[in-house]
Amino acid sequence: MQVTLFKALKSVTRDTLATAVVEQLEEYVAVKIADATKNLEAQNKGLEAQIKGLETSIGGLKWQMGVTSAVIAISALIVGAGAVLTKLIH
C-alpha cells in the first residue's frame, strides 16, 4: 500500500489534491485505529470499575482495623488499670 500511495501522490500535480488525499488517508487510519481499540477501551473501563470496588473494600478494612486497634488499646488500659487497682487494694 505504501508504494502505491507514494506513486499516486507523486503523480499528483496539484498540492490541494495531494493534501486531500493525505487527509482522507489520515481519517481512514484514525477510523481503523478506533475500531481496533474498542475492545481494549471496554476492557479498560471494566478494570477501572474493579479497581474502584477494591478501593472501597480497602477503605472499609482500614476503618475496621482502626476500630479493632482502638478496642485493643482500651482493653489493655482496662487490664492495666485493673492490675494497678488490685495492688492498691491489697
N, C-alpha and C positions, 0 to 999 in steps of 0.2 A: 504494500500500500504506500510506503514511504517513497519509493522510486516513482510510482505512478503520480503521486501527489506532486513531487518535485518537478516532474516533466510537465504536468498540467500548469503549475504555477509559472514555470519558466516560459511556457508558450504564451502566457497572457501578456498582452501588450499594454493594457491599462492598469494603473495602480488601484483604481477603485474596484475593479473586478477581482483582482488578487486579494484585496482587503476583504471583500465579501466572501470569497472562498475560505479564507483563513477564519473569519468569524463564524461561518457555518460549521467548519471543522471543530472549532473550539466548543461550540454549542453541542455538537454531536458527542464529543468526548465527555463533556460535562454530564450529559444525559446517561451515557454508558457507565460512568463512574457512580452516579447517583443510583442507578439500577443495581449495580454490583455491590454497593454498600448498604442497601436497605436492610438486609438480614442482620448485618453487623450492628446497625443502629438499633434495631429492635432488641437484639441480644444485649446490647449495652444498657438500654433502658431497663430491661429485666434485672440485670446485675445491680444497677443503681438502686432499684426498689429493694432488692435483697439486702444491700448494704445499709439502707435506711432502717430496715427491720432489725438488723443486727445491732445498729447503734442504739435503737430503742431498748433492746434487750440488755445491752451492756449498761445503759443508764439505770435500768431497774436493778440490775445486780449491784451497781455501785451504791444505790440507795440502801439495798438490803444489807450490804456489807457495813455501811455506816451505822445502821440500826443495831446490827449484831455486835459491832465494836462497842457501841455505847452501852448495850446490855451487859457485855463482859466487864467493862470498866466499872459500871455501877455495882455489879455483883462482887467484884474484887474489893471495892470500897466497903461494901456491907460486911464481907468476910473479915476484912482488916479491922473495921470498927468493932465487930463482934469480939475479935480476939483481944483488942485493947480493953474493951469494957469488961470482959471476963477477968482479965488480970487486975483491973481496978477493983472489981467487986470482991475478989478473993484475996 
